[in-house]
Amino acid sequence: MADADGGPAAKAAAKKRKVGDKLLKDEVVTCYAASCGMCRRNCPIYNITGRMVHSSTGKNRVIRGYMEGKVRPSKELVDAVFTCTLCGNCDVMCAVPNTEHFIALRQELVEKGFLVEALDEVAKNVERTGSIYAQPMAEPRPGKVTVYAGCRWGYRANMLKKILQVLEIAGFEPRILEEVCCGYPLRVFGFRERYDRNKRLVLERLGGEEEVLTLCPTCTVELVEECGLPARHALSAVAERIPKLEVKHPLKAVLTYHDPCHNARYNGVVEEPRALLRHIGATIVEMPSHGAHTTCCGGGGGLSSTRSDLSKEVARARVKEAMGTGAEMLVTDCPTCFSNLREAAQEMGSPIKVALVWELLLKALR
Amino acid sequence: MNYIEELLSALGPDKVLASDFDRFSYSSDFSPMGPGEEVVPDVVVLPKDTQDVLEVVKVARRHGVPITPVGGMTGMAGGALAIRGGILLATHAMGQVLEIDVPNQTVRVQAGCTLQKVNDALEPHGLWLPHLPESKWSCAVGSAIACDNDSTFGAKHGKILHPLLSLKVVDGNGRAIEFGHRKTRFTSSGYKLKDLFAGAEGTLGIVTEVTLKAEPMPPYRRVEMIVMPTLTRAVDLLTHCHRSGICLEAAHINCRHRLRFYTHAYVVKHGHEPEIPDWAGALLAFAVAGEREVVDPQVEWVIRQAEASFGGQQVRERDIVDSWWTSKHTLEFEPFHQKWPATQGEKMFGAADVGIPMGMLERFYDEGFMRLMAEYRLSVLGMNAYVESPNSIGFSLSCAVFVDYHDQDEVDRYRAFNLAMARKALEMGGTCTTYMSDTYLKIPVMREEAGEALEYYRKVKDIFDPLNIMNPGKKWEHATRKEGGEPHG
């Protein structure tokens, strides 16, 4: 973690907030004073519920009230604070790290004994099995470049195999080590101690690696910013090798790309998947919300566990936006986004096909 | 049942928020407030349509409870604060676009629809609603009417009354009434009662639906900035433009200090504030929109005239102009570097919104703004004079100073400064407010400004809201007449 020079981990440390800290207090007062509301334009939850507490402005006001003893901890407050995908739209629209504020309040409430049962179960899964799903993680394999599959791909052996094949075609020799969850769910669900214990395991297993290619945008953020590891999303690595990728079966399709929040907003992976898709022959039409100003799929922040109804509504809104482009395919790279959007499209009876960029790449390049 | 129980019974639990945290989340707007000055409503309701609003008013009438209707809560003078407690009626859930009539270029929306959302809906039809303040992403149509706020494009398209064709209001009598002239641009029939709601701050009723005139979207826009030696010369140049037939879409005169408020994107890129010549007394920023072959000659004519006859100098560093336009209109900030908190890193700000006759700008700046600011020991952020009347010069001023919200004394001095500025504006033949409305902060000056007209204000209020339940304590102090429920006020 040689990061004293202001690298990602140092920046992440600078972003850390704790209820009671002066910095957090100053920032929520700034928000209180500005009340500019710019964070609310694309807030996926506020725009459905219309409740101020579901917006960044509202939560910041509540944090101020909490710190001043004017808002009491309660089960209802916990429900409101966890009704958020932590998608980071409000971070992009603001100079203060709003989602870190919300995580700080979540941690505070959990430490006060207000547990969200469904999220506690997820944490127990990680503690027992290393996976949020209590499923086996990816099977270790030898190779030269370490690939971190994470919980989402870990137990989907078939899909993981396809991703690794793409990496092989691109000239990598993927190696998989014994994995545990990156820890993101533990951190954002408010389980600070459990997170710290898990982080030690992550560092034990990945700490000595020169480079880690990740397959999940959220794991990427966590490994880079929280663990200080030299990780990057595998699509970035593959995109660097575009000139060497021979297209054997061009993809003649018009598609739209759903930027996963963490890749677009925090990892800066926006152009790479598009470049790859164009390379294999796709025509891309953009949704109004794309790039850093993407819209959440509804699956982040634990919302699918705490408020599956809202989570699905957010996903449906995104599918609707994709349909508005006239594209025949809605493509993404995040396993959570993929599942949420595909399920929503199916429920809606939408003609749009939800696809993973890795599958399309494999079909075109193999 | 108490009134909150009645609201719950009438609307259901999803639309009635009574928890401490929900109420606290509606406890402030953009107005300077000292420590502990937050204003927490007793209950918040989230109606979805006119019928829901009627139910709320029915309950409020029965119990004599105040209703404070709010939109984005981005107002800068406390208009959205429930200063008398009671019900805060948040309109965000009334955010639907109901009809777009393309051949007639009109749009019907629910009042909680944001100005940006209206424009997002109009865009595919080649139309737009030019009433666009900087707060457009969260400012609701109903709020724009209630505050009679400014628009970036006021020089061509005026304020909200200009596109406002018709509106549905639930008044204090508990009736839903449509006022206006349907989809026509104007009428000579009847009294123009819809106009009463512009700037009424919800004191006469709650706007629930609105029909607005949309305009064809211009294919091209050019934005420029000219450094002028004085504010007066900038006004002279604008007069010359109007006399000559130039159609400005936006025209804003900034004092030399105020540019700083709009340079965030420049500072992020260059690491320092842009340099302004020592001789500069004003910066005129303007836009012309339309077909390129029509626009460019007009813009170039304005610049030529400014430089040849008015002592001006075009700002040639494009980053400065673009930075201003980013802050003013596009809001396409670099992610994680938005302007508000950066501007307010150490101190937040407050602004007074007086109006003055066009020939008074320089004098008011010296005597009404800079002198009073020094007197009240505040530090300058700057003055912006927005032209807000279509094809005619009429200023809405934004006189901004830094205010430390942690310092109650400074917040109090800011409020006193604001009142003093308003009085100075009256002395010069002006008005105490142009885009925030009177709220509860300017009531003493508002009474002076209204004079004998106050009697008629009272009669109008009694017609629409005889129980004084509609945003009481805003605009003016109105005596409560007991009828039905318990008196209030």
HADDOCK unambig.tbl for C-alpha pairs under 7 A between the chains (distance, minus, plus):
assign (segid A and resid 30 and name CA) (segid B and resid 341 and name CA) 6.55 0.50 0.50
assign (segid A and resid 32 and name CA) (segid B and resid 28 and name CA) 6.82 0.50 0.50
assign (segid A and resid 33 and name CA) (segid B and resid 30 and name CA) 5.78 0.50 0.50
assign (segid A and resid 33 and name CA) (segid B and resid 32 and name CA) 6.60 0.50 0.50
assign (segid A and resid 33 and name CA) (segid B and resid 348 and name CA) 6.71 0.50 0.50
assign (segid A and resid 34 and name CA) (segid B and resid 30 and name CA) 5.40 0.50 0.50
assign (segid A and resid 34 and name CA) (segid B and resid 340 and name CA) 6.81 0.50 0.50
assign (segid A and resid 35 and name CA) (segid B and resid 29 and name CA) 5.75 0.50 0.50
assign (segid A and resid 35 and name CA) (segid B and resid 30 and name CA) 5.20 0.50 0.50
assign (segid A and resid 35 and name CA) (segid B and resid 74 and name CA) 5.82 0.50 0.50
assign (segid A and resid 36 and name CA) (segid B and resid 30 and name CA) 6.98 0.50 0.50
assign (segid A and resid 36 and name CA) (segid B and resid 74 and name CA) 5.68 0.50 0.50
assign (segid A and resid 36 and name CA) (segid B and resid 135 and name CA) 6.85 0.50 0.50
assign (segid A and resid 37 and name CA) (segid B and resid 72 and name CA) 6.89 0.50 0.50
assign (segid A and resid 37 and name CA) (segid B and resid 74 and name CA) 6.81 0.50 0.50
assign (segid A and resid 37 and name CA) (segid B and resid 138 and name CA) 5.56 0.50 0.50
assign (segid A and resid 38 and name CA) (segid B and resid 137 and name CA) 6.16 0.50 0.50
assign (segid A and resid 38 and name CA) (segid B and resid 138 and name CA) 6.59 0.50 0.50
assign (segid A and resid 40 and name CA) (segid B and resid 138 and name CA) 6.72 0.50 0.50
assign (segid A and resid 41 and name CA) (segid B and resid 137 and name CA) 5.54 0.50 0.50
assign (segid A and resid 41 and name CA) (segid B and resid 138 and name CA) 6.44 0.50 0.50
assign (segid A and resid 50 and name CA) (segid B and resid 92 and name CA) 5.39 0.50 0.50
assign (segid A and resid 50 and name CA) (segid B and resid 93 and name CA) 5.11 0.50 0.50
assign (segid A and resid 52 and name CA) (segid B and resid 25 and name CA) 5.96 0.50 0.50
assign (segid A and resid 52 and name CA) (segid B and resid 26 and name CA) 6.90 0.50 0.50
assign (segid A and resid 53 and name CA) (segid B and resid 22 and name CA) 5.94 0.50 0.50
assign (segid A and resid 53 and name CA) (segid B and resid 25 and name CA) 5.66 0.50 0.50
assign (segid A and resid 58 and name CA) (segid B and resid 25 and name CA) 4.59 0.50 0.50
assign (segid A and resid 59 and name CA) (segid B and resid 25 and name CA) 6.95 0.50 0.50
assign (segid A and resid 61 and name CA) (segid B and resid 24 and name CA) 6.81 0.50 0.50
assign (segid A and resid 61 and name CA) (segid B and resid 25 and name CA) 5.38 0.50 0.50
assign (segid A and resid 62 and name CA) (segid B and resid 21 and name CA) 5.77 0.50 0.50
assign (segid A and resid 62 and name CA) (segid B and resid 24 and name CA) 6.21 0.50 0.50
assign (segid A and resid 62 and name CA) (segid B and resid 25 and name CA) 5.72 0.50 0.50
assign (segid A and resid 65 and name CA) (segid B and resid 24 and name CA) 6.89 0.50 0.50
assign (segid A and resid 71 and name CA) (segid B and resid 20 and name CA) 5.81 0.50 0.50
assign (segid A and resid 71 and name CA) (segid B and resid 21 and name CA) 5.56 0.50 0.50
assign (segid A and resid 77 and name CA) (segid B and resid 21 and name CA) 6.79 0.50 0.50
assign (segid A and resid 91 and name CA) (segid B and resid 336 and name CA) 6.22 0.50 0.50
assign (segid A and resid 92 and name CA) (segid B and resid 335 and name CA) 4.67 0.50 0.50
assign (segid A and resid 92 and name CA) (segid B and resid 336 and name CA) 4.80 0.50 0.50
assign (segid A and resid 93 and name CA) (segid B and resid 335 and name CA) 6.41 0.50 0.50
assign (segid A and resid 93 and name CA) (segid B and resid 336 and name CA) 6.35 0.50 0.50
assign (segid A and resid 93 and name CA) (segid B and resid 338 and name CA) 6.17 0.50 0.50
assign (segid A and resid 94 and name CA) (segid B and resid 336 and name CA) 5.61 0.50 0.50
assign (segid A and resid 94 and name CA) (segid B and resid 337 and name CA) 6.42 0.50 0.50
assign (segid A and resid 94 and name CA) (segid B and resid 338 and name CA) 5.02 0.50 0.50
assign (segid A and resid 95 and name CA) (segid B and resid 336 and name CA) 5.03 0.50 0.50
assign (segid A and resid 95 and name CA) (segid B and resid 337 and name CA) 5.07 0.50 0.50
assign (segid A and resid 95 and name CA) (segid B and resid 338 and name CA) 5.37 0.50 0.50
assign (segid A and resid 95 and name CA) (segid B and resid 341 and name CA) 5.95 0.50 0.50
assign (segid A and resid 95 and name CA) (segid B and resid 342 and name CA) 6.64 0.50 0.50
